[in-house]
């Protein structure tokens, strides 16, 4: 595999891993009511966003790239109103990311150039992997923002950048 292919896959894996750890921290700071809170019925609760990330990772990487059966029910990710616990959500997300890691770990440079039909899109494997990393980061940012709003807490992810007085 070329150095750039390795760098790309490493960067995407690191992006997903970093944001998953941050989501776990958020889940640990939220009450069950906060995890499933929504200001309006059309909003997505933190719990729904976690389920959505699980579905996206599984559909795009595990199934779309890795060849596993695609059993995703995207609408159910957003429609769910029956709460899962923080531990259950964290476990589901960790399992989805672990399964994706296994697929990403066996990709070759040639694989990155192959085309796949995922959802309604015709994409290269490289595009699919990039999509998941980007999509994961975007929704993780929403979860972090919601956590800050709901708790009033500084999550501390960038404290190391603060200038000492």
N, C-alpha and C positions, 0 to 999 in steps of 0.2 A: 504494500500500500504506500502511496506517496505521502510525504511529510505533510502536505497541505490537507489531504483527506484525513489523516490522523488528527491533525490540529482541529479540523472542523468537528469531527465526531467527539473529541475530548471537550471542546468548548460547549457543544450542545449538551453533553452528559453533565458537565459541571453546572451549566445554567439550570437544568432541571433539578439536579441534586440540591443546589443552593436554595432555590425557591421552595422545594419540598420541605427542607428543614425549617424555613421561615414560616411556611404554612403550619407545620407542626407546632411551632412556638405559639402562633396565633390561636390555634385550636386549644392549646393548653391554658390560655389566658381568658377564654370566653366561657361564659356559662352556657348550659344547654339552650336556654331561651335566646341568648345572643347569637348562637350559631345558626338558629333558624329564624331569627328576626328579619322582617322586611318592612320597609316604610310603606310600600304599596304592593298590591297583589302582583303587579307586573315586575317588581324587583326580584333579584336573585339573592337568596340568603347565602351566607357563607357556606352552609352545608350543601346547598345546590351547586355552588361553584366547585366545591371539592369533588362532588359526584361527576360534574361535567368534565373536570380535568381527568378523572379516572377513565371516563368514557372516551375522551379524545385521545389519550395516550394509548389506550387499548385498540381503538379503531385504526388509528393512523400508523402506529409503530408495530404493535404486537400482531395485529391482523393484516393491515395494509402492506407493511414492509416484511413482517416475519412469516406471514402465511397462515396464522391461526384463524379459526372461524370468527367472523365478525358478527357478534351477538348484541351489538350496541342498540339501546333504545334511548336515543338522544332526548326525545320529549320527556321521558320519565325522569331524566336528570334534573330538569327544571320544574317538573310538576310535583315532585315529591314534597309532601307536607308532614309526613310522619317522621319524627326526628330519629336520627342515628346519633349515638354519642360521639364525643370528640375522639375517643379511642377507636371506635369503629370506623370513623371517617379517615383517621390517620392510618389505620391498618389497610384500608382499601387503597388509599393513595400510595402507600409504601409498596404494596404488592404490585400495583400497576406499573410503578416506576421500576421495580426490580425486574419484572417481566420485559419491560422495554429495554433495560440495560442489557439483558441477555441477547436480545435481537441486535442491538447496536454493537455489542462486543464482537459479533461474528460478521459484520459487514465488511466487504472489500471495496476497493476503489471502483471496480467494475460495477458492483451492486449500486453504488451511489448514482451511477449514470443510467440505470435501468428505469423504465417507466412503470407506474402502477396506477390503477384506477381506484381511488379512495373517495368515499362518499359519492360525489358527482364530479370529482376532479380527476384530470389526467395529469399526473405529476411525476417528476423523477423522485427516486428515493432520497436524494439530497434535499429536494424541496420539501418532501414529507417530513424529514427529520428537522429541518429548519422551522417548518410550520409548527411542529409540536413544541420546540424550545421557545419560540416567540409567543405562541398561544398560552403556554404554561406561565411564562413570565407576566404576561398581561393580566391574566386572571389572578395570579398570586398577588400582584400589585393591588388589585381590587380587594382581595381578602385582607391584606395588610392595612389598607386605608379604612376598611370597615372596622377592623379590630381597633385601630386608633380612635375612630369615632365613638365606638361603643364603650371603650374602656378609659379613654383619656390618657392612656399610657404611651410613653415613648418606648418603642419596641427595642431600641438599643442596637440596631444593626449597624449603625455608622458612628457609634461613640468613639471608635478609634480614630476618627478623623477630626474630632473636636480639638481645638487649640487649648492647651492648658493655660490657665490664667495665673 
